[in-house]
Amino acid sequence: MIDSYEELIPEYISKEEFFRFGLEKTIYISDHKVKEGWEDLKAKIKANKPLFMRGVKDAVGNQLFYEFYARVLKNQQVKKDPSNTQAPTKIIEELSGYKKSKDLRNYQLSFIFGRSRNILCFNAPWNIVYTPNILDPIMGIDAKGDLSTEYKKIFQGHCIEKFKPYINEFNEMMTNTHFLRETDEYIHSLYDNSMHNRSAVDKFVDTLREEISPIKI
């Protein structure tokens, strides 16, 4: 198979240099600001303050997520982000000091570990970065091929080392016995409720399991 990206890069820059450029030119929130923002996020969840998540395509799925957060995390104020990037954009602008429209050109917001329907990950300053647009062919949602796979692995490994304490804490929260029991009880209640469409519940449960899965370290 001929990969156009793999054909282009060696002509002008080595793969290693391109990868190094990607790691170095990505804009990360500083560690002390990550700590500050992470503590603030946990406090907002606990205090039942308004928070946003990236929406799913169907209204039923969004509503099931709202109910999940209300029941399991006791936060009744979770809503779909109006643009699917508004809340995290505000977070990285405030904590990094960079605004795309003012300080940056040809950068885009990226979620390092995805899980953007998980309110912890969608709003976590350790999961949000600005990446150069030139990386989109190997970082974007439609990116495929060995080059993309290799860089994503290197990039996520780099970020795991950079933000390991916060990722470990997130993993502990997602594997906490009480959290998992509450999650299972909520899922069982959906199947016991005859008002819910079975296929819609199946789809929601599959998505939820992905969103609350721990990050592999």
N, C-alpha and C positions, 0 to 999 in steps of 0.2 A: 504493500500500500504506500502511495506517495502522500506525505504530509507536507502541505505548503509551508507551514511554519518551520518545520524541520529543514526544509529546503532553503528557506530564506536566511535563518539566523547564522549558520556557519559561514555564509558569504561575507558577512560584515562584522560579526561578533561571535565569540565562542559561547557555547551553551552555559558554561560556568560563569562567564562574565555577565551574561544576560540574567541569570539567576541571582547573582550577587547584586546587580542593579535593582532587581525587584525587591529583594530583602532590604536593601539600604534606603531606597527611595520611597518605600511605603511609609506612611506617617502613622505612628502609633501614639496613643495617649501615654503620657509619662506615668511611671509606676506610682508616684505619690498621688497623682490625680485619679488613677485607676482605683486605688484603695479608697479614696474619698468618695468616688462615684459609686463603687460597689457597696459600701456601707450605707450610703444614702438610698440606693435601690432596695436593699433588704429592709430598711426602715420603712420605706413607702409601702412595700407589700404588707408588712406587719401592721401598719397603721391604717390600712384600707384606703390608701391614697390612689387617685386616678393613675392608671398605667395603660400602655398600648402594646399591641401585638400585631404582627403582620397577618392580615386576614386570609382566610381560605376562600375559594371561589364561590361557595354556596352559603347562603344565610343560615341554614340549619347548622352547618359545621361551625360557623362563628359562634352561634348561640350555645352550642354544646361546649365550646372552649370557655365561654364566659361562665357557664354553670360549673365547669370543672374548677376554675380558679376560685369561684365563690365558695364552693364546697370544700375543696382540698387545701387551698392556701388562704381561705377566709377573706378573700379580696373580691368585693362585689363591684369594683369600679374598673374592670378591665374592658377595653373597647378596641375595635379595629383601628389601626393607624390610618388617618385620612388618605395619605399618599403611599403608605407602606414603607416610607423612609423618613417621615417628618420627625418623629420622636428621636430615633438614633442620630439623625443629622444634627438636631439641636444639642444632643449630648456631646458628640464629638467636637462640635464647634465651640461649646463652652469649655470643655476640658482640655482640648488641644490648643485652643487659641487661633485655629485656622478656619476660615470660611471659604467655601468653594467660589462663591461669587465675588469675593473680595481679595483673598490671599492666594488662591490656588487656581490653576487652569489645567484642564485635562487630567483631573483626578476624579475618582468616583468612590462612593461609600461601599464598603465590602464587609460582610460578616465572615469572620475567620472560620468558625465552626458551624455556620448555619443555625438551625434550630430557631428560626425567627418567629415561630408561633409560641415559643416558650418565652414568657415575659421576662424571665431571668436573662436569657441569652439575647433577646431583642434589645434590651436596655442595658446590658452589661458593658462597661467601658473596656473590658479586656477582650470583647468579641467584635469590636467595631474599629475599623481602620480606614484610612484613605489609601487607595492603591492607584498608581499611574494607569491611565487609560490604555497605554500601550501594552499592558499586561492582560488586557481583556481576552485576547485570543487563547491564552492558556489559563486564565482565572475565571472567565465568564461562565454563566450557567450552561451555555451550549458548547463549551470547550471540550474537545475530545482528543485522544491520542496519547502516546507515551510521554511526550514533552509536557503536556498538561498534567498528567498523573504524577510525573516525577517532581515538577515544581510545586504542586499542591502539597505533596508529602513533605518536601523540604520546608515550605512556608509554614505549614501547620506545626511541624516539629520545632521550628524556630520560635513560633509563638507560644508553644507549650512550655518551652524553657523560660521564655520571657515572663509568662503569666501563670506559672505552675501553681502557686499557692491558691489563687482564685479558682483555677480549674479544678483543683483537688477539692476545694470547698463545694463547688457546684456539684461535682460527682457525688460527694457525700450526701448532699441534699437530695439528689435524684435517686439515691439508693437507700435512703433512710427507711427503716422498717415501717414507721408510722405513715410516711408519705406514700409508700407503695401499697399499704393496706387501704388507706383512704382512696387511692386511685382505683384499686381493684373494686372496692365497694361502689364507687361512683359508676364504673363501667358496668358492673352487674345490675345496677339500678336502671340503667338505660335499656338493657335487654329485657328487664322485667316489666318495663313500661310499654304497654301495647300501643300507646299513642305515637311512639317513635318508629320511623321507617327503618327496617332492619338493615338495608343496604347503606343507608346514610350513617347509621351507627357503626357499621363495620368499617366504613371509610374513615370516620372520625377516629375510631380506636387505632387503626393502623397509623394514622398521622400522629396521634397523640403519643403512641409508643416510640416513634422516631424522635419526636420533639423532646421527650424527657429521658432519652437514652443518655447514659454517661459518655463523656468524651474519652476516647481511647488514648491512653498515655503510654 
